Amino acid sequence: MEPPASAPDVTAARLTVVVERSGGLAGMVRRWSAEIPDDGGAAARAARRIAGLTSEHPPPGSWRSKVAQKGPDPAENRATSDRQMQSGRAVRDGFQWSVSCEEGSLRCDEAGRRRDPEVDALIRAVTDD
């Protein structure tokens, strides 16, 4: 007998995600890893996008396409960091994030993470933040 249609699929694929955070007050690197269920949620969509398992192509010049193609712009990150420090924002805003899934990876600063709700959801799911 098959389970009802509304029952969660316990055999759903899982995506292994590694998140590293550097920077902050001590400048130390933290590393987390977790298996994210490929359930169609925001975290799974981000993981699939990073892994290259989706046909979604971000528009040219968007934050996502720029990060995916050539990595973050160090001058842009430095300028963002300088503005954040001048405006009195928390030290946490100095974090740099690296998210890997399968063969793909994404790097962003704290502001970049917040600009992409799916990536933010993925980082939260992996780090329990």
C-alpha positions in Angstrom: 0.0 0.0 0.0 1.3 3.5 -0.9 1.4 6.3 1.6 -1.1 9.1 1.2 -0.2 11.9 -1.2 0.3 14.4 1.6 2.9 12.3 3.5 6.5 13.6 3.2 8.7 11.6 0.9 11.3 10.1 3.3 13.3 8.7 0.4 13.9 12.2 -1.1 17.4 12.9 -2.3 19.7 14.8 0.0 22.4 17.3 -1.0 25.6 17.6 1.0 26.5 21.2 1.7 29.6 22.6 3.3 29.6 26.2 4.6 32.7 28.1 5.8 32.7 31.5 7.4 35.8 33.6 7.9 36.3 37.0 9.3 34.7 38.6 12.3 36.4 39.8 15.4 38.8 36.9 15.9 39.3 36.3 12.1 39.0 32.5 12.6 37.4 30.1 10.1 34.4 28.1 11.1 33.2 25.1 9.1 29.8 23.3 9.0 28.5 20.5 6.8 25.0 19.0 6.6 22.8 17.1 4.3 19.9 19.1 3.1 16.8 17.3 1.8 16.1 18.1 -1.8 12.5 18.9 -1.0 12.0 22.0 -3.2 12.3 24.4 -0.3 14.4 27.6 -0.3 17.6 25.9 1.1 17.3 23.1 -1.5 16.8 25.5 -4.4 20.0 27.3 -3.4 21.9 24.1 -3.0 20.8 22.9 -6.4 21.7 26.2 -8.0 25.2 26.2 -6.4 25.7 22.5 -7.5 24.6 23.4 -11.0 21.7 21.0 -10.9 19.2 23.6 -12.1 18.5 25.2 -15.5 17.9 28.6 -13.9 20.2 31.2 -15.4 20.4 34.4 -13.4 20.2 37.6 -15.5 23.6 39.0 -16.7 25.1 41.4 -14.2 23.1 40.1 -11.2 24.8 39.4 -7.9 24.3 35.6 -8.4 25.7 35.4 -11.9 28.7 37.6 -11.0 29.6 35.4 -7.9 29.0 32.2 -9.8 31.1 33.2 -12.8 34.1 34.9 -11.3 33.8 35.1 -7.5 33.3 38.2 -5.4 35.0 41.5 -6.4 37.6 42.2 -3.7 37.3 45.9 -4.1 33.5 45.7 -3.9 33.7 43.6 -0.7 36.3 46.0 0.8 34.2 49.0 0.0 31.1 47.3 1.5 33.1 46.4 4.6 34.5 49.9 4.9 31.0 51.4 4.7 29.7 48.9 7.3 32.5 49.7 9.7 32.0 53.5 9.3 28.2 53.2 9.8 28.8 51.3 13.1 27.3 48.0 11.9 28.0 44.9 13.8 31.3 43.1 13.5 29.4 40.1 12.2 28.9 42.0 8.9 32.6 41.5 8.2 32.1 37.7 7.6 32.9 36.1 4.3 30.9 33.0 3.4 31.8 30.1 1.1 29.1 27.6 0.3 29.9 24.3 -1.6 27.6 21.7 -2.9 28.7 18.9 -5.3 31.3 20.5 -7.7 29.9 24.0 -7.3 30.7 26.8 -4.9 29.6 30.3 -4.1 31.4 33.0 -2.2 29.8 36.1 -0.7 30.1 38.6 2.1 27.4 39.1 4.7 25.5 41.7 2.6 25.6 39.4 -0.4 24.2 36.6 1.7 21.3 38.8 2.8 20.5 39.9 -0.8 19.7 36.3 -1.7 17.0 34.8 0.5 17.6 31.3 -0.8 21.3 31.3 0.0 20.5 32.9 3.4 18.1 30.0 4.1 20.7 27.4 3.1 23.3 28.9 5.3 20.9 29.0 8.2 19.9 25.4 7.6 23.5 24.2 7.6 24.8 26.4 10.5 21.6 26.2 12.6 21.8 30.0 12.8 
